[in-house]
């Protein structure tokens, strides 16, 4: 039950959106999850500020997952996300934050896990 929300200051084309969705679907395996349960949200043209400035393209990736993952898995996923955002949107790793949240309760299709 993973969910990834990408907020970026850049405009994202439909082609880039598809590339991001596809790459994140592959990357989620780093956390022991599958694309079959992955929901992705992409918010572009966000007014983000980092270090008191908003002159560079930047992004925040919020990753929520049902259950837990190891530190090694989180390290791998952060590397994957930074690579994806850099390759697809041209955002440098120094302009990307990745936030993780482990969820104990998750609802789907009228029931809870």
N, C-alpha and C positions, 0 to 999 in steps of 0.2 A: 504494500500500500504506500508506495512513495509518491511524493508530490514535489515538483521543482518549479519554483517561481523565479524567473529571470527578470530583473528590473535593470534597464539600461538607459543611458542618456542618448544613445544613438537611435536613429530611425532603423527599423528592421524591415527589409523587403519580404514579400511572401516566400520567395525562394530561400532567403536566409532563415526565415522562421521554420520552414520545413527541414533545412539542414540542421538547425539547432535541435529540433524535436527528435530527429533521427539519431543524431550523435548522442544526445542525452539518454535516449532509449538504449543505446549500447553501453554507455558509461555507467548506468545504474547497476550493472552487474558487479561493479566494484564494491557495492554495499550488500551483495548477496540477494539483490532484488531483480525483477524482470520487467521488461517493457510492457508486458501484458497487463500489469497493474499500475503502471506509471501514468500520472496526470501531469501535464506540463502547462504552465502559463507563462506567456512572454509579454512583458509590459515595456514598450519602447517609448522613446521621447520623454523619459522621466527627467525631472529637474533634480539631479543628484549633485551633492556637494561633497568633496573629499579634501581634507587638509585646508579647508577654508576657500577652495576654488572649485570652479566647474568648467575649466577650460579644456580638460582632457576628456576623451570618451571613457566612461566608467560603467561598472555593473555591480549589482548585488545579486548573488544566487542564494536563494533560500531553499534548503532541502529538508523536507519532513519525511520521516519514515516510521512505519509501524514496527516497533521493536527496537533493537539495538544493533550497533555495528562496532567493530574494533577500531582502535586508533590507526592501525595500518590501513584498514578499509577507508577510513575518513581521509587519511593522507593521500591515498590513491585517487579517491573521488575528487578531492580538491585539485589535484594535478590534472585530472581529466577535464573538469569544468573550466579551469583556467586555459587549458589548451584549446578547448572548443570555442570559448568566447574570443580568444586571441585569433584563432584561425578563421572563424566565421565572421566576426565583427571587427577585427583589428584592434581589440582592446588589450593593452599590456597587462600582464599579471600583477603589476604593482598598482593597478587601478581596479582590482577586482577583490571583493569580499565574498566569502562563502560562509553561510551560517547554517548550522545543523540543529534539528530538533527531533528528539526521539519521542514518539507518541505511544502511550500505553493503551489508549482506546481509539478505535477507528470504526466508523459506521459505513455500511455499504448495503445497498439493495434492501433496506428496511431491517437490517440486523447489525449487530456489533461484533467485532472480532475481539 
